[in-house]
Amino acid sequence: MRDSPIIISDGDILRLRGLLGAVHGAAALDHAHLGELRTELERAIVLPLHEVPEGVVTMGATVQVRDLLNDRMESYQLVYPREADAVAHRLSVLAPLGTALLGNSAGDVVEWQMPG
């Protein structure tokens, strides 16, 4: 969990809470991850979309991610699960990396654990 709360738009938080409420029967490995997302949403700073500072990762945002272990750069668009497509680099917010990116700002260092 992050030290400071994430920033999220009022529209995104409503839709994400709905998604989390609809996730039943998730794999055991996903339960902890989804619990972390619930916790982050509960303590988030919620703002109208027009007040979210520039550079904050919101739903639909395209972000550049650098792996600090190998200095490799990848570009991803943060999307809802139905829009996810690994080939097109559309990353689900319910994936561990997607959750880790949500609400952070450009230049932030983000840590996440990969399943397995």
N, C-alpha and C positions, 0 to 999 in steps of 0.2 A: 504494500500500500504506500502511496505517496505521502510525503510529510504535509504538503499543503493541498487544499481542495482544488479540484479541477474546475474549469469554467465551462459551462454548457448553456446552450440556448434553451429557452422555455419550450419551444416546439420539439427539439431533440429529446429533452428529458421525458416528455410525455410519451413519445413514441417508444423510447428505449424501455421505460417502465412497463409499457404494454407488451413489448417483446419478452422481457424477463418474466412477466406474469404468464405468458403463453408457453414458456419453455418447461415442459414436463418431461419426464423420462430421459433427461440428458444423461450421458455417460458419467460414471462416477468421477472420472478425472475432470470433467467439466464442472461439476458441482462447486468445487472450491473456487475455480476461476469465475464462475457466474456470481458466486457470493461476493467476491471482491468487487465485481462491477456494481452489484447492488449497493455495497458499502460506499463506493466512490460516488454513485448517484445521490445517495442520501445526504452526503456531506458537501455536495457540489455547490458552487456559486452559480445560481441560475439567473440569466439575464435575457432580456429580449434580444433577438438575433442582431438587430441593428446596434446594440450596445456591446456585443462581444468584441473584444479588442482584436485588431488585425494580427494575424499570425497564430491565433489560437486554433487548434485542430478541432473542427466541427464535422458533423456528418456531411459527406459530399466533398470534403476538402481533399486536395491532392498534396501529399507530403513526400519529401525526400528523406530517406532513412539511411543513415550510415552505420554499418556494423563496426563497432570500435575494435573488435578483435582482428578483423582482416581489412578494414578501411573500404569495404565494398559499399557502393551506393545503390539503392533501389528506390523507385518511385511507386507509391501506392495511392489509390483513392479509397477513402474510408466510406464504406457503404453499409446498408442494411443487408441481412443475410440473403435475402432473395436475389440481390443484385451482385453478390460475390462471384468473382471469376478469377481464378489464379492466373490464367494465361493473360488476361487483360489487366492484371495487377489491381483488381478491385478487391479490397480486403474487407471482410466482414468485421463489424464492430464487436461481434461476439467471439471472434478469434482472439487468442491471448495477445498478439501484437496489436490488433485493432483496439482492444480495450486499453492497452497500455498507452496508445497514442492519443486517444480521445481526451480532449480538454487541456492537453499540454500546449506549450507555445514553441514557436520556432526557436531552435537552439537548445532546447531542453535535452538532457540526457535521460533516457527512459530505459528501465530494466524490465525484462519479462522472462517468464519461464515457458519454454516450449513443452507441449504435452509429451509424456513419455520420457 
